[in-house]
Amino acid sequence: MIIPSSNTLKRYRFVRLLGEGVYGSVYQAVDEYGRQVAIKQIRLRNLPAKSKEKRLQAFQRKAHFLANLKHPQIARYYSCFYYEHDLYLVTLRSRSSGAASGTPT
């Protein structure tokens, strides 16, 4: 398992891989304040420019949608960022389910 490292990612301690799909992975992690989060990594490297642009637009729509959504059964948006050709979406752990939220892509 490759765990990314940057100043942004250093704010998180990766606990375990929750799932992996064709386009990315989801990790359970803990932020610098001890909050449980799920980090969804969306791989963009090795994609043609047009595919990257489409994936980036879809990612931005999803992040905007999650940031404005409030429901006890849906992961709460926490942060998103771009690092080394990959996109990352960070959601807070769901309080109602007791499990880290997020699904593989």
N, C-alpha and C positions, 0 to 999 in steps of 0.2 A: 504494500500500500504506500503510495507516494503522498506525503503530507506537505502541502505548499508552505513556504516560509517567506514572510515579508513583514514589515512593520505592522500592517493591518492584521495579518494572520497571527502575529505574535500575541494579539489580544485574546486569542482563543487557545485553549488546551484541547486538542482532539482526543476524544475518549475511544471511539471505535467507528468503524465503517458500518453504516446501517443498511446500505444497499448500493448497487451499482448497475447502471444500464448502458446502453449504447452511447448516449450523449453526456453522461456524467455520473457523479456519485453523491451520496448523502452521508454526512458524518454527524455523529453525536459529539457535542463539544461543550465546554464550559467557558464563559467569557471571563474577562479580568475581574469582574465583580462577583463571580461565583454563580451566575445565572446559567441554567441549562438552556442550550440552544441547539438547533439543527442547522448545519451548513450544507447547502446544495451547491455543488460545483458543476458548472456547465462547461464542457470542453469546447473550445473554438479552434484550437490549433489544427492545422492541416486541412481546414475547410476552405473552399473557394470563397473569394471576397463576397460574392452575392449571398451565399449561404450564411456567412458570418453576419452580414447585415440583417438578414431575416431573423436569425436567432437572437441578435442583439435587440431588435425591435420587439420581438415577442417577450424577451426577458424584461425589458423596460415596462411593457404593458402589465405583465404579471406583478412586478414590484410595485407599480403604482396602484394596481387593484388591491393587492394585499395590504398596502399601507393605509388604505381607506376602509378596509373591511374589519368589522368587529363582531365576532361570534365565538362563543365558548368552545365550539367543536372545530374551529379552524385556527391554524397556526397564526400567531401574530407576527407581522413584519417587524424586523429589528434593524436590518442594515443590508446594503448590497454594495459590491465593489468589483472592480476589474483588476486582475493581476496575472501577468505572464500569459496572455492569450486565453485566459479562462474567466468566466463570470462566476460570482459567488452571491448567493442569496441566503441571508441569515434570518431565521425565524426563532422566536422564543418558544420554549417548551410549553406544550399545552397543559394548563393546570387541571383541566377536567379529566383528561385521559391518563395523566401521569407518565406519558411516554413522549419522547422527542418527536416532534412533528416533522414531516417531510417525506417525500417519496422519490425514488429514483426516477431519472428521466429516461 
